[in-house]
Amino acid sequence: MKRILVVDDEHCIADTLTAILRNFGYDATARYDAQSALEECDSRAPDLVISDVIMPGLNGIDMAIRIRQKFTDCKILLFSGVAGSFDLLAETRLTGHDFELLTKPVHPAELLRKVESELRTDPLPQSEERPARSPGLSVVPSKTSGNVQEGADRGRARREA
């Protein structure tokens, strides 16, 4: 089972992304700051780190550089809702570190496509919905809100259609 570490100082975001990833069969763990994420990596090396860029203390880019130096096979996905993150990332590229930056809010289906692509698993085509691995939660693009839709009845109806 692929191990994913989600790092965001906004607990709600980290916990929600972790729950979605677990629902899709990943061994996902949430951490709420870069220092505790580095400690988690030392105790259990991840296959993939998904991290916010702007956090108190050590930022996500500096954390990603440290992780990549120590765990060379670890994949890194960064995300941010702050425009200044692009400038930080551009400076980082000048030093030879290149990370992909996703823009917040990240739709769950898009995040899963990126995760699967990074981990070289069964990629989700743009036009398809992937059935949830749990009967109570499914992740599909919503035409109105783009949110995760919960409910056994809705999930069952989609699977039967």
trRosetta pair geometry for C-beta under 8 A, 3 or more apart (Angstrom, degrees):
i j d omega theta_ij theta_ji phi_ij phi_ji
1 25 6.9 -134 -135 161 101 79
1 26 6.8 147 176 -144 93 35
1 27 4.7 98 124 -28 117 108
2 26 5.4 -44 79 -130 91 89
2 27 6.7 -174 90 27 38 87
2 47 4.6 -82 -160 49 87 153
2 48 6.8 28 164 6 115 108
2 119 5.2 16 -133 -147 161 146
2 121 7.3 -101 -21 -49 148 133
3 26 7.5 139 -113 180 18 86
3 27 4.6 -36 -103 81 66 112
3 28 7.8 160 -161 -81 47 35
3 29 7.6 2 -170 2 90 105
3 44 6.5 -128 -171 147 156 108
3 45 7.5 108 79 101 142 49
3 46 4.8 -131 114 -131 99 61
3 47 5.1 124 53 2 69 89
3 48 7.6 171 94 31 51 68
4 21 5.4 -100 68 178 144 153
4 26 5.0 12 7 161 121 135
4 27 6.9 147 19 77 69 55
4 28 4.6 -19 71 -104 101 80
4 29 7.4 171 89 24 54 64
4 46 6.1 77 -126 -161 19 118
4 47 6.7 -48 -71 60 60 88
4 48 4.7 -16 -114 72 84 100
4 49 7.5 162 -163 -91 61 27
4 50 6.5 18 -180 -1 108 105
4 115 6.9 -9 -104 -144 148 123
5 28 7.7 167 -85 -153 22 60
5 29 5.5 -22 -113 67 67 94
5 31 6.4 0 -174 8 101 113
5 37 6.0 121 158 -151 131 95
5 40 6.0 145 -126 109 133 132
5 41 6.7 -65 -27 -73 168 83
5 46 4.2 -100 -9 -68 105 155
5 48 7.4 -174 29 96 66 52
5 49 4.8 -18 68 -113 101 76
5 50 7.3 180 89 29 51 64
5 51 8.0 6 111 -63 91 94
6 14 5.1 154 123 -150 108 75
6 17 4.8 168 -141 96 152 120
6 18 5.0 -137 33 -67 141 85
6 21 7.1 179 -45 6 127 146
6 28 6.1 28 -13 -173 111 106
6 29 7.0 -177 26 87 77 41
6 30 5.0 -30 74 -105 103 67
6 31 7.3 161 83 26 51 65
6 49 8.0 167 -83 -161 26 54
6 50 5.0 -14 -111 69 70 103
6 51 7.5 168 -163 -80 39 51
7 14 6.8 -8 -150 -113 12 120
7 30 7.7 151 -86 -161 35 54
7 31 5.0 -17 -106 73 81 94
7 32 7.5 -177 -154 -87 62 11
7 33 7.5 -54 -163 91 101 6
7 34 6.5 72 178 -92 143 53
7 37 4.3 -2 -97 -85 133 146
7 49 6.6 4 1 -173 115 99
7 50 7.1 171 25 89 69 51
7 51 4.0 -2 63 -114 109 91
7 52 6.5 -122 109 22 73 76
7 55 7.5 -55 148 -55 100 160
7 60 6.7 158 99 -114 120 98
7 63 7.0 -112 116 120 166 158
8 11 7.7 -178 96 -73 90 18
8 13 4.6 -72 117 90 158 114
8 14 4.1 -167 49 -60 97 93
8 17 7.5 98 2 20 136 135
8 30 7.7 -50 36 -155 85 97
8 32 6.9 -34 84 -126 46 55
8 51 7.0 176 -63 -152 65 49
8 52 4.2 93 -116 -19 79 121
8 55 7.3 -155 -149 -88 36 118
9 32 5.6 80 -123 178 43 76
9 33 6.1 52 -94 -84 89 68
9 52 6.5 -97 12 63 77 147
9 55 4.4 151 -29 -135 119 93
9 56 6.1 108 -112 13 155 87
10 13 4.3 52 93 13 110 113
10 14 6.7 157 83 -11 59 87
10 52 7.3 106 18 -57 94 158
11 14 5.8 -62 -145 43 32 108
11 15 5.8 26 162 -16 70 113
11 30 7.7 85 -149 153 63 139
11 32 5.8 -12 -86 -107 77 127
12 15 6.1 -59 -141 41 23 107
12 16 6.1 22 160 -19 62 112
13 16 5.9 -57 -142 37 26 109
13 17 6.3 21 161 -13 63 109
13 52 7.4 75 102 -60 144 124
13 104 7.9 -23 -134 -131 146 128
14 17 6.2 -59 -146 40 25 106
14 18 6.2 27 156 -20 63 112
14 30 4.0 113 151 -154 105 115
14 31 7.1 -124 -161 57 146 30
14 32 6.0 -136 18 -90 164 70
15 18 5.6 -56 -146 38 29 114
15 19 6.3 32 155 -21 65 105
15 30 5.5 -25 -81 -64 51 172
16 19 5.8 -53 -149 34 30 111
16 20 6.5 30 153 -18 64 105
16 148 7.6 -169 -173 2 109 144
17 20 5.7 -53 -149 36 33 112
17 21 6.3 30 155 -17 66 108
17 28 7.6 -139 125 -180 74 145
17 30 7.5 127 68 -96 89 105
17 50 6.6 -128 155 100 146 142
17 111 6.9 -109 -134 170 103 161
18 21 5.9 -57 -147 39 29 109
18 22 6.3 31 155 -19 65 107
18 28 4.5 178 -148 130 69 118
18 29 6.7 -5 -132 -176 125 6
18 30 4.2 -80 -45 -50 148 103
19 22 5.8 -54 -146 37 30 111
19 23 6.3 35 153 -25 63 106
19 28 8.0 -117 -33 84 16 137
19 137 8.0 -115 148 -157 103 172
20 23 5.6 -55 -153 32 30 115
20 24 6.7 12 154 -5 63 108
20 108 5.2 -135 -145 -140 154 118
20 111 7.3 65 108 86 145 134
20 112 7.4 -112 150 -65 115 103
20 137 7.9 -138 -112 150 60 136
20 139 6.1 69 -148 -73 110 142
20 148 6.7 -128 -93 -97 114 143
21 24 5.9 -67 -152 45 33 101
21 26 4.3 -53 167 60 94 128
21 28 3.8 99 93 -56 126 151
21 112 8.0 179 -98 -98 66 81
21 115 7.0 -169 -115 -130 105 168
22 25 7.8 105 -176 -25 32 8
22 26 6.3 -93 -84 67 34 71
22 27 7.7 48 -108 -118 76 22
22 28 5.0 -113 -54 38 77 110
23 132 5.9 -34 159 -160 116 103
23 133 6.1 158 162 52 60 91
23 134 4.9 -83 -147 8 90 123
23 137 5.2 -72 -136 86 150 131
23 139 7.5 130 94 -24 136 113
24 112 6.2 161 -76 -126 173 120
24 130 7.7 43 -124 117 117 133
24 132 7.4 -92 -81 -141 72 62
24 133 5.8 131 -121 6 34 118
24 139 7.6 -41 -59 17 118 134
25 133 5.5 79 -45 -4 95 172
26 115 7.3 -64 -63 166 155 142
29 40 6.3 -169 113 -170 140 143
29 44 7.8 94 0 77 155 133
29 46 7.9 -128 40 -89 109 117
31 36 4.6 -169 -162 103 116 102
31 37 4.2 167 88 -77 148 74
31 40 5.5 -136 -61 -8 141 146
32 36 6.7 22 48 52 64 138
33 36 5.3 82 62 16 85 100
33 37 6.9 -148 96 -9 41 93
33 55 6.1 163 -131 161 61 131
33 56 6.8 -46 -122 69 110 87
33 57 6.0 45 -169 45 117 136
33 58 7.6 98 168 49 86 89
34 37 5.4 -58 -148 37 34 116
34 38 6.4 37 155 -22 68 101
34 51 7.6 62 -99 -156 84 138
34 55 5.9 148 -30 83 98 139
34 57 6.1 -152 39 100 106 108
34 58 3.7 -112 80 85 146 108
34 59 7.0 45 -48 78 149 6
34 60 6.6 -155 -86 -88 113 44
34 62 7.2 39 -168 80 161 92
34 63 3.8 -132 -147 -77 115 134
35 38 5.8 -50 -151 31 32 110
35 39 6.7 31 151 -15 63 104
35 57 6.3 -50 -22 138 109 152
35 58 6.2 125 -51 21 75 125
36 39 5.4 -51 -149 38 38 115
36 40 6.3 45 150 -23 66 102
37 40 5.5 -51 -148 34 33 114
37 41 6.5 38 151 -22 64 102
37 49 7.2 88 179 -144 125 124
37 51 7.0 58 -149 -102 169 123
37 63 6.1 43 80 -171 131 139
37 67 7.9 -50 133 -70 106 127
38 41 5.6 -50 -150 32 33 115
38 42 6.7 35 150 -20 63 102
38 58 7.9 12 -24 79 129 160
38 63 6.4 -127 -58 -145 99 93
38 66 6.2 -15 -112 111 121 137
38 67 7.1 -134 -108 -72 74 85
39 42 5.7 -52 -153 32 34 113
39 43 6.7 23 153 -11 65 106
40 43 5.9 -62 -150 41 33 104
40 44 6.5 -39 173 47 70 89
40 46 7.8 35 123 -38 102 110
41 44 7.4 -91 -134 72 21 49
41 45 6.0 43 -170 -114 69 51
41 46 6.1 -67 -112 4 81 95
41 49 7.5 -19 -85 -79 120 128
41 67 5.7 -128 -122 -121 166 99
41 70 7.2 103 134 89 128 133
41 71 6.4 -120 -176 -16 118 141
41 74 7.7 -3 -141 -96 120 163
45 71 5.2 165 -150 -116 111 135
45 74 6.9 -123 180 -72 92 116
46 49 5.5 110 84 -63 146 77
46 71 7.4 89 53 133 66 165
46 74 5.8 70 83 -133 79 115
47 73 7.7 -46 -136 124 61 97
47 74 6.7 -176 -168 -124 18 64
47 75 6.7 9 148 21 64 97
47 119 6.1 56 136 -115 127 105
48 74 6.9 165 -90 -169 24 73
48 75 4.5 -19 -108 68 80 101
48 76 7.5 175 -158 -78 61 25
48 77 6.8 16 -178 3 106 102
48 115 6.5 121 130 -143 168 82
48 118 5.6 97 -113 115 128 132
48 119 6.0 -71 -43 -67 133 101
49 63 8.0 -139 156 127 150 106
49 64 6.7 -173 90 -110 134 80
49 67 5.8 5 -7 145 157 170
49 74 6.2 35 -9 165 101 119
49 75 7.4 -177 25 90 63 53
49 76 5.2 -10 63 -114 97 71
49 77 7.3 -174 93 34 52 64
50 77 4.7 -11 -111 71 75 105
50 78 7.9 171 -159 -88 49 23
50 79 6.9 13 -179 -1 89 111
50 111 7.6 51 -139 -160 152 111
50 115 7.4 -39 -64 -90 131 101
51 55 8.0 -70 178 -21 100 135
51 60 4.1 169 131 -144 115 115
51 63 6.3 -143 -173 84 168 130
51 64 6.4 -157 47 -64 140 101
51 76 7.3 -31 20 -160 108 90
51 77 7.5 148 22 85 61 56
51 78 5.6 -30 73 -113 80 68
51 79 7.4 171 90 27 33 73
52 55 5.6 111 91 -55 110 102
52 60 5.3 -162 95 -55 44 142
52 78 7.5 65 -166 -162 10 73
52 79 6.1 -49 -102 75 51 76
52 80 6.1 104 -162 -90 68 70
52 104 7.8 15 -119 -54 93 135
53 59 6.0 13 170 175 60 105
53 60 4.2 -108 -114 48 33 123
53 61 5.9 28 -143 -34 90 89
53 78 5.3 62 -69 180 91 119
53 79 7.2 -147 -18 83 87 27
53 80 4.0 -29 23 -68 116 130
53 82 7.0 -127 74 49 115 109
53 85 4.2 102 78 -131 159 120
53 88 6.5 145 177 74 129 142
53 89 7.5 -68 -120 -55 144 100
53 101 7.2 9 -54 -129 133 109
54 59 6.3 -25 -111 -135 35 105
54 60 7.2 -43 -12 4 24 107
54 80 5.9 91 1 -135 93 116
54 82 5.0 35 -12 18 146 149
54 84 7.6 74 -74 75 129 106
54 85 6.3 -103 -34 -77 99 104
55 58 7.2 -1 84 84 108 53
55 59 5.9 149 41 -126 77 48
55 60 6.0 99 2 -43 112 84
58 62 5.3 -118 -168 85 89 121
58 63 5.4 107 134 -61 116 93
59 62 5.3 89 59 15 77 101
59 63 6.9 -140 100 -5 38 93
59 88 7.1 -84 132 -171 156 156
60 63 5.4 -56 -143 40 33 115
60 64 6.1 38 156 -25 67 105
60 78 5.5 133 131 -132 129 107
60 80 7.6 -163 42 -67 144 107
61 64 5.6 -52 -147 33 30 113
61 65 6.6 34 152 -21 63 101
61 78 6.8 22 -80 -109 70 155
61 88 5.6 -162 -10 144 157 116
61 89 6.6 -153 -101 -88 134 63
61 92 5.3 -123 -174 -72 130 150
61 97 7.7 120 -176 113 93 136
61 99 6.9 -161 -124 30 80 148
62 65 5.6 -47 -150 30 35 114
62 66 6.7 34 152 -16 64 103
63 66 5.8 -57 -154 37 33 111
63 67 6.3 31 151 -19 67 107
64 67 5.6 -53 -145 37 32 111
64 68 6.1 30 158 -17 66 108
64 76 4.6 91 -149 -154 114 150
64 78 6.4 -60 -54 -67 153 113
64 97 7.5 132 107 173 104 131
64 99 5.6 28 141 -87 157 151
65 68 5.9 -58 -145 39 27 108
65 69 6.4 30 155 -23 63 106
65 92 7.3 -138 -65 -148 119 116
65 97 5.4 -42 -102 -115 97 162
66 69 5.8 -54 -149 32 29 112
66 70 6.5 11 159 -5 64 111
67 70 6.2 -71 -151 46 28 100
67 71 5.6 -34 175 40 71 107
67 74 5.7 -84 152 89 105 149
67 76 6.7 134 83 -84 127 118
68 71 6.9 -72 -113 68 22 67
68 72 6.7 59 -178 -113 61 44
68 74 6.4 -132 -97 69 55 101
68 76 6.3 -58 -63 -27 109 136
68 97 7.1 143 62 -135 153 108
69 72 7.7 -4 -161 -75 14 74
71 74 3.9 48 115 -15 114 123
75 118 4.3 141 157 174 156 115
75 119 6.8 -132 23 -70 151 61
76 99 5.2 -56 106 -128 119 110
76 100 7.7 160 101 34 72 78
77 99 7.7 156 -123 -178 21 95
77 100 5.8 -30 -125 75 68 105
77 102 6.3 20 175 -8 103 118
77 114 5.9 101 -121 143 148 127
77 115 7.4 -83 -8 -83 156 64
77 118 6.3 -100 -49 -56 113 158
78 85 7.6 -170 142 178 122 127
78 89 7.3 -178 80 -94 149 121
78 99 5.1 58 -2 140 120 129
78 100 6.8 168 34 86 77 50
78 101 5.0 -31 85 -105 102 68
78 102 7.0 175 93 22 46 73
79 101 6.8 137 -102 -166 34 59
79 102 4.1 -30 -102 71 94 95
79 103 7.0 -139 -155 -47 82 3
79 104 5.5 103 156 -57 105 84
79 106 5.6 -59 -136 -38 149 131
80 85 3.7 108 88 -46 162 170
80 101 6.5 -31 22 -164 101 108
80 102 7.9 134 17 77 54 55
80 103 7.1 -44 71 -123 56 46
80 104 6.0 -89 139 -4 15 106
81 103 7.0 86 -102 -174 52 67
81 104 3.5 -64 -60 67 93 118
81 105 7.1 19 -88 -49 119 51
82 85 4.9 108 79 -25 87 101
83 86 6.3 -39 -178 14 54 109
84 87 5.4 -47 -163 32 57 114
84 88 6.5 58 142 -19 76 100
85 88 5.5 -52 -150 37 39 113
85 89 6.2 39 152 -20 69 106
85 101 6.4 160 132 -152 116 140
86 89 5.6 -53 -147 38 32 113
86 90 6.4 37 152 -24 64 103
86 101 6.8 179 -96 95 66 164
87 90 5.6 -51 -148 32 32 113
87 91 6.6 33 153 -17 64 103
88 91 5.9 -55 -154 35 32 111
88 92 6.4 33 149 -21 65 108
89 92 5.4 -53 -148 35 34 116
89 93 6.5 42 152 -25 65 100
89 99 6.5 -112 -137 62 105 95
89 101 5.4 -68 -83 -45 163 140
90 93 5.7 -48 -152 27 33 114
90 94 7.1 39 149 -23 60 99
91 94 5.7 -51 -162 25 37 116
91 95 7.4 24 147 -9 64 103
92 95 5.9 -62 -160 38 40 106
92 97 4.8 -63 166 76 96 107
92 98 7.8 156 116 -85 97 32
92 99 7.0 -13 112 16 143 104
93 96 7.7 94 -174 -40 36 8
93 97 6.8 -107 -91 73 34 54
93 98 5.5 54 -116 -95 87 76
100 114 7.6 -164 115 -157 146 123
102 106 5.1 35 144 -95 131 123
102 110 7.7 151 -148 128 129 116
102 111 7.3 87 180 -98 169 77
102 114 6.7 -56 -73 -69 136 172
103 106 7.2 147 80 -75 44 76
105 146 7.9 125 104 114 126 130
106 110 6.0 -130 -175 83 80 111
106 111 4.8 85 141 -65 122 106
107 110 4.4 80 65 10 93 108
107 111 6.9 -164 87 -10 45 85
107 141 6.6 22 176 -106 141 85
107 146 5.3 -84 -112 -176 109 111
108 111 5.5 -54 -144 36 32 113
108 112 6.3 33 158 -20 66 104
108 139 4.3 -109 119 -154 131 127
108 148 5.4 62 -14 -77 155 96
109 112 5.8 -52 -149 35 31 112
109 113 6.6 35 151 -21 63 103
109 124 7.1 -124 -172 117 83 151
109 129 7.6 -68 -118 -124 133 66
109 130 7.6 155 -132 21 90 99
109 139 5.7 173 -68 141 73 101
109 140 6.6 47 -68 -139 129 23
109 141 5.3 -66 17 -53 153 82
110 113 5.6 -50 -150 33 35 114
110 114 6.5 33 152 -17 65 104
111 114 5.7 -56 -151 37 33 110
111 115 6.2 34 152 -20 67 106
112 115 5.5 -50 -142 36 33 113
112 116 6.1 31 159 -16 66 107
112 124 6.1 36 113 6 105 146
112 130 6.9 -129 128 40 149 144
112 139 6.6 129 -23 101 143 147
113 116 6.0 -57 -146 40 26 108
113 117 6.2 28 154 -20 63 110
113 123 6.5 53 -151 -163 73 84
113 124 4.9 -102 -93 58 82 103
113 126 7.6 42 -115 -87 155 58
114 117 5.6 -56 -146 38 29 113
114 118 6.2 28 156 -18 65 107
115 118 5.9 -57 -148 37 28 109
115 119 6.2 5 161 1 65 114
116 119 6.1 -66 -139 51 27 97
116 120 8.0 -163 165 11 54 3
116 121 4.6 -92 -149 66 79 96
116 122 6.4 -60 -163 75 129 47
116 123 5.0 153 119 -105 120 52
116 124 6.0 110 37 -6 156 86
117 120 7.4 22 -177 -75 29 41
117 123 5.5 52 -78 -108 74 113
124 128 6.2 -137 -173 77 79 100
124 130 5.1 -74 -115 -44 125 126
125 128 4.6 67 64 11 97 109
129 138 7.8 37 170 169 119 115
129 140 4.6 3 -135 -118 125 104
129 141 7.5 -128 -95 18 96 79
129 158 7.2 -76 109 -179 150 134
130 139 7.3 0 66 71 93 93
131 138 6.7 -53 -154 -126 50 112
131 155 7.7 101 -155 -166 84 93
131 158 7.3 172 -109 112 87 112
131 159 5.8 70 -126 -95 131 98
132 135 7.4 161 92 -88 112 14
132 136 7.9 -98 115 64 148 39
132 137 5.2 -175 -157 96 158 62
132 138 4.0 -126 -20 -100 120 61
132 139 6.4 115 -83 5 98 72
132 155 6.0 -54 34 -136 122 130
134 137 5.1 24 80 39 115 92
135 152 5.4 29 143 -126 96 95
135 155 6.0 156 -172 101 52 141
135 156 7.1 28 -163 -65 98 89
136 150 6.6 9 157 -164 78 91
136 151 7.3 -35 -162 -132 62 4
136 152 5.3 -36 -104 -68 61 85
136 155 7.0 -169 -134 10 9 152
137 148 7.0 -1 -165 171 100 116
137 150 5.4 -28 -108 -117 73 82
137 155 7.2 47 65 -70 8 144
138 149 6.2 -20 73 76 86 90
138 150 7.8 156 29 -108 62 35
138 154 6.9 -134 35 108 125 98
138 155 4.3 158 -26 -106 123 98
138 158 6.4 162 154 47 174 149
139 148 5.5 -41 -108 -124 79 88
139 149 7.7 151 -111 32 29 71
140 149 6.2 -32 44 27 94 119
140 158 7.2 -155 -44 -125 155 161
141 146 6.4 -22 -152 -121 69 68
142 145 4.9 -6 98 54 137 71
142 146 5.3 -134 53 -59 89 20
142 147 5.8 -12 18 39 144 61
142 149 6.2 129 -73 -48 118 114
149 154 5.8 -89 143 117 119 155
150 154 7.7 109 115 45 22 128
151 154 4.3 70 81 13 111 105
151 155 6.5 173 89 -8 58 87
152 155 5.8 -61 -145 43 31 110
152 156 5.8 31 159 -21 68 110
153 156 5.8 -56 -142 38 27 109
153 157 6.2 29 157 -22 63 107
154 157 5.7 -53 -146 34 30 112
154 158 6.5 29 155 -18 64 105
155 158 5.9 -56 -151 35 31 109
155 159 6.4 25 154 -15 65 108
156 159 5.8 -59 -147 40 32 109
156 160 6.2 26 157 -16 67 110
157 160 5.9 -60 -145 40 28 107
157 161 6.4 37 154 -34 63 105
158 161 5.8 -49 -148 21 31 116
